[in-house]
Amino acid sequence: MSKAYRCDVCGKFCSNCYKITGFDIYPGDYAERGYPDVNEKTVISDVCEDCYNDIKTYIHDKLFERAKKQMKGLIN
């Protein structure tokens, strides 16, 4: 029997979440978005396939956008 994990981003259960690090949300991040009463960081470590793909797609889009600007000579 496989263990069920809960995605730290969307809350969906999954049997094989992706393990990630470095995406924790701190109280200051909450305060900037209008949630001043959160006093603990939220650790993001288990991510379902849908959320993982969303993060991956966003990063890829940013990298290719930068590459396109470099090719056009707009940035170094």
Secondary structure, DSSP 4 states (H G I P E B T S, - for coil): -PPPEE-TTT--EESSPEE--S--B-HHHHHHTT-TT--SPBP--EE-HHHHHHHHHHHHHHHHHHHHHHHTTS--
